[in-house]
Amino acid sequence: MDFDHVHFYLRSRAQSYYFAQQLGLQVCGTWARPGQETLLWGRDALSLLITYPCNSPRKAEPLLMSHFQNHPDGVVDVAFRVKDIGAQLKTIPESAILSPLKTKITASGGWAWGVVRGWGDLRHSLIQRWGDAAGHPEYPGLLPESQHIPTAPQLLGVDHAVLNVSASEFAGAVAWYQEVLGFVPEQRFTIQTPHSGLISRVMVHPLGSAQLPINAPTSDNSQIQLFLDDYGGSGIQHIALQTGNILSLVKDLRQRGLEFLNIPDTYYHQASQNHPQCFAKLDLDQLRQAQVLIEPQDETGKQLLLQIFSQPVFDRPTFFWELIERRHQAWGFGAGNFQALFEAIEQQQRSE
């Protein structure tokens, strides 16, 4: 099971073009029905669907209008690509299936897909593709647009998606993704500062690259609890985009106007003291200037997690982007970077 695409519900077409401007995506197609439009954005292995109300929004599909009655702008569907959709759906309880198996065949390929319930109001489309099938089968007749937006360098697709849930739902959410979609728990983190904390369980799929960390607050003033309050319940806090050259990509996206969290100099001082051999091989000034977090995963310093996190991209702080570079097949997540991220977000929230 791998990531296929991510579907957002936003309040306007202008917000959709904000994504293009700041991520270097290009419009691959449009689809319209009474009261709403959907844009398909793409770049290399990254695909985003964005749906928004327009003209006569009362005619829009109930799912769209229901979302905005309960939530602000955000992710509604994290879609997974599977190798055998029929076999996958047979393992899922009938009560969790929102849309049964459908098939669409074209001259060049085809799709088979279904939709299952995620945690809270989140959905997961499961899609099997063959041949040259591209785009999205639920949106027939996507109309190509002539507008071309220069693409960002080396955007390789979705690395992981992070789900925030309440403390009382944490165990249930972990069990849900195990029992319904076959994820298995891997890493576990407990992050604590003098002000707040969280617990996290990283869920990975044994038959692919999909990773879904699940977070819950351990204090009433935790940033996770603030997300839950602002979003109106559980939901996707951020999407991590994988790149092969994080420094080049950060420079590109900053020029496009995407703003990133500030990381204090003390982080780099402490990290270089903890891993002197590794940091001797890195251009620490360049990484510090870019505000990139560094997590060595072996003593040689070759296996590295390099990560950076954007400022919230919507009016309310309910979603942000992560960029991640995994050098020499670095896997999983590092406790040091996780702690640094939590502290950086906390510091930003305390300054507002």
Beta strands, then each sheet from edge to edge (+ up, - down):
strand 1: 2-9
strand 2: 26-33
strand 3: 36-43
strand 4: 46-53
strand 5: 74-81
strand 6: 97-105
strand 7: 109-117
strand 8: 123-131
strand 9: 155-164
strand 10: 184-192
strand 11: 197-204
strand 12: 211-217
strand 13: 235-243
strand 14: 293-296
strand 15: 304-309
strand 16: 320-327
sheet 1: 2+ 3- 4+ 1+ 5- 8- 7+ 6-
sheet 2: 10+ 11- 12+ 9+ 13- 16- 15+ 14-
end
